[in-house]
Amino acid sequence: MSETADGVEIRPYESDDTDGFWKLKRGFELGIGDGTGGEDKLSKYEAKLTDDYRARYLSWVERCTTEDPGCVVVADVSTEDEGSELVGYAFVLPEAMTFIWDAAVLNEIFLAPDYRGTGVADDLMEAALDHARSQDLPLDRMVLDVDEANDRARAFYDRYGFDHWGELVARDL
């Protein structure tokens, strides 16, 4: 797809990305749980990251990317000793799921801490927006869920013109 100034390639997710992708997904989940909720939020997020969850999540990612190629993009950096390493990803729900919100849904975007502030997150967001623009949407907009306590993410989304649009509420089952 594209290469950033830092030698990071933004490309579609591939089936053999599972191990690196899972490492990033864990970082995403544990980042949500740490510092953006009550004291028990991190432990709840850690507890869900079981082998079964991993298998189910990666199977879902595979189904999504088979149905809608390009809905998941990764940031892949070449390394001298390891060949390459995934350092980030963006996941736009497949077009078939747009009726959930009548819009494109940015399900997740995550960048490894060492690559934050380098422009790679911008490249991932641009790839996600480009993919969303290619979808046949009831409303030409993208929605996402962001924790109100996640100031860094909120500032990033503000830069891209995301506005408050409703409020997501939740309860335990």
C-alpha positions in Angstrom: 0.0 0.0 0.0 2.4 2.7 1.2 5.7 3.2 3.0 6.3 5.9 5.6 9.3 8.0 6.0 10.5 5.7 8.8 10.5 2.6 6.6 7.2 1.4 8.0 5.0 -0.2 5.4 1.2 0.2 5.7 -0.3 -2.9 4.0 -3.4 -5.2 4.2 -3.4 -7.8 6.9 -2.3 -11.3 5.8 -3.1 -14.7 7.3 0.5 -15.2 8.4 0.4 -12.0 10.5 -1.5 -13.7 13.3 1.3 -13.9 16.0 2.4 -10.2 15.5 -1.2 -9.1 15.2 -2.2 -10.9 18.4 0.7 -9.2 20.3 -0.6 -5.8 19.1 -4.2 -6.8 20.0 -3.1 -7.7 23.6 -1.4 -4.3 23.8 -4.6 -2.6 22.6 -6.7 -4.5 25.2 -4.3 -4.0 28.1 -4.0 -0.3 27.2 -7.7 0.1 27.4 -7.8 -1.6 30.8 -4.9 0.4 32.3 -5.8 3.9 33.4 -9.1 4.4 31.6 -11.5 2.9 34.1 -12.0 1.7 37.6 -9.5 -0.4 39.5 -10.9 -3.7 38.3 -10.9 -2.8 34.5 -7.4 -3.9 33.8 -7.9 -7.3 35.5 -11.1 -7.8 33.6 -9.3 -7.1 30.3 -6.4 -9.3 31.2 -8.7 -12.2 32.2 -10.5 -12.2 28.8 -7.3 -12.6 26.8 -7.4 -16.4 27.0 -6.2 -18.9 24.3 -9.9 -19.5 23.4 -10.4 -15.7 23.0 -7.3 -15.5 20.9 -8.5 -18.3 18.6 -12.0 -16.8 18.3 -10.8 -13.3 17.7 -8.2 -14.2 15.0 -10.8 -16.4 13.3 -13.1 -13.4 13.2 -10.3 -11.2 11.8 -9.7 -13.9 9.1 -13.4 -14.0 8.2 -13.6 -10.2 8.1 -10.5 -9.8 5.9 -11.7 -12.6 3.6 -15.1 -10.9 3.2 -13.7 -7.3 2.9 -10.0 -7.3 1.9 -8.3 -4.2 3.3 -10.6 -3.7 6.3 -7.6 -4.5 8.4 -4.3 -2.8 7.7 -1.0 -3.3 9.5 2.1 -1.2 10.0 5.1 -3.5 9.2 8.6 -2.4 9.9 11.7 -4.2 8.6 14.2 -5.0 11.3 17.8 -6.1 11.0 17.7 -9.1 13.3 14.1 -10.3 13.0 13.1 -9.6 9.4 10.0 -7.6 10.0 7.7 -6.7 12.9 4.1 -5.5 13.1 4.0 -2.2 15.1 0.4 -1.2 14.6 -2.9 -1.8 12.9 -6.3 -0.3 12.0 -9.5 -2.3 11.8 -12.5 -1.0 10.0 -15.5 -3.3 10.3 -16.4 -5.0 6.9 -19.0 -3.2 4.8 -21.6 -5.9 5.6 -21.6 -4.6 9.2 -22.1 -0.9 8.4 -25.8 -1.2 9.2 -24.8 -1.5 12.9 -24.4 2.3 13.0 -25.3 3.1 9.3 -21.7 4.2 8.9 -18.2 2.9 8.7 -17.0 1.7 12.0 -13.4 2.1 13.1 -13.3 -1.0 15.4 -9.7 -0.6 16.6 -6.6 1.4 15.9 -3.4 0.7 17.8 0.2 1.6 17.6 3.1 0.2 19.7 4.3 2.8 22.1 7.8 3.1 20.5 6.1 4.3 17.3 3.8 6.9 18.7 4.5 10.4 17.6 6.2 9.2 14.4 3.4 9.8 12.0 2.6 6.0 11.6 -0.8 6.5 13.4 -1.6 9.1 10.8 -0.8 6.7 8.0 -3.0 4.0 9.6 -5.9 6.4 10.0 -5.6 7.6 6.4 -5.6 3.9 5.3 -8.7 3.3 7.4 -10.5 6.4 6.1 -9.6 5.4 2.5 -11.1 1.9 3.1 -14.2 3.4 4.7 -14.6 5.7 1.6 -14.6 2.6 -0.6 -17.6 1.1 1.3 -21.2 1.6 0.2 -22.4 3.3 3.4 -25.9 4.5 4.4 -24.3 7.6 5.9 -20.9 9.0 4.7 -19.3 9.0 8.1 -17.0 6.9 10.3 -17.8 6.2 13.9 -15.7 4.8 16.8 -15.8 4.3 20.5 -13.2 6.1 22.6 -12.9 6.1 26.4 -13.5 9.6 27.7 -10.4 9.1 30.0 -8.2 8.4 27.0 -6.9 11.9 26.4 -4.3 10.9 23.8 -6.7 9.0 21.6 -9.3 11.8 22.0 -6.8 14.4 20.8 -5.8 12.2 17.9 -9.5 11.8 16.8 -10.1 15.5 17.3 -7.3 16.2 14.8 -9.2 14.1 12.3 -12.4 16.0 12.8 -14.3 13.4 14.8 -17.2 15.0 16.8 -19.2 13.7 19.7 -22.1 11.9 18.1 -24.3 10.2 20.7 -23.1 8.3 23.6 -22.4 4.6 24.1 -23.5 3.2 27.4 -23.0 -0.3 28.7 -24.0 -2.7 31.5 -23.0 -6.1 32.7 -25.0 -9.1 31.6 
